[in-house]
Amino acid sequence: MEIYLLRHGVADSQSRSGRDADRHLTLPGIANLRRVVKAAQIAGLQPSLIMSSPYVRALESAQVAARLLKYDGPIVQSNHLTPDSAPPAVWTVLREHHDERSILVVAHEPLLSATASWMLGSSRVIVEFSPGMMVRIDVADLGPEPRGLLRRIYVWER
């Protein structure tokens, strides 16, 4: 299975409600996110499922990706993809979708750096996500613990 982990694009520093979960993407954040998703699309990204944190900035990022990739399925939201979640919880959610060939997961830091590193067999962070960054990790099976192989890193730097 191909697993794509995407950190949401750059978001406003505060929301009108004052809640972190309600922060929206900025226009530059959307533009950079589009560049990263297009690069992944050119390299073959065609998700059979898109999953997202329920936070506004992650959902907006998932919607941008869905439009660019012409994905017409549902965006599955999970509370296991919020910033304070843990890598085993993400793995549990992924395992529930074992029939998918390619999953795009849109989430946050520090969760994504911890999850990518754990999926690659490291107990310490070896992959650090910047806003709008995406990695592809391939796994041969969805056993109790991941055994992933890092295939690509997509990041937009000026």
C-alpha positions, 0 to 999 in steps of 0.5 A: 500500500502507498501511504502519503502523509501530508501536513496541512498548508500554512494557516492563520496564526489565530482563528476568529473563535480563538480555537486552534482547530478553527484556523484557516489556510492562508492564500500563500499556504494554499498556493504552496500546497497546490505546488506540492500536490501537483508535483506528487500528482505528476509522480503518480499520486492517485489516492483511492482514499483521502483521510483528514484531521477534522481541524479546519486547516487540515480539511481545507488542505484535503479539499485542495488535494481532492480537487487537484487530484480529481478525487471524487470519494469522501474525505474521511475525518478521524480524531486520530489525526489531530496534533495530539494523537499518536503514531499507533492510533494513525496506524490503527486507522490505516489498518481499518482501510486495508483494501485501499491501494493508496491513502492520502492522510492530511494531518499535523505536527508533531504527529506526522513527524513521529508517525513517519519516523515510526513507520520507518522503524525509528524510535526518534524523529528522522523526518520533520514535516514543514507546512505543506510537505508530503512523504510517500511511504510504502508498506507491504502489509498492514500487520500490527506494526508498520514496516515502511519504505520511504519512497518520496519526499515532496516539499515546496521551498522558495 
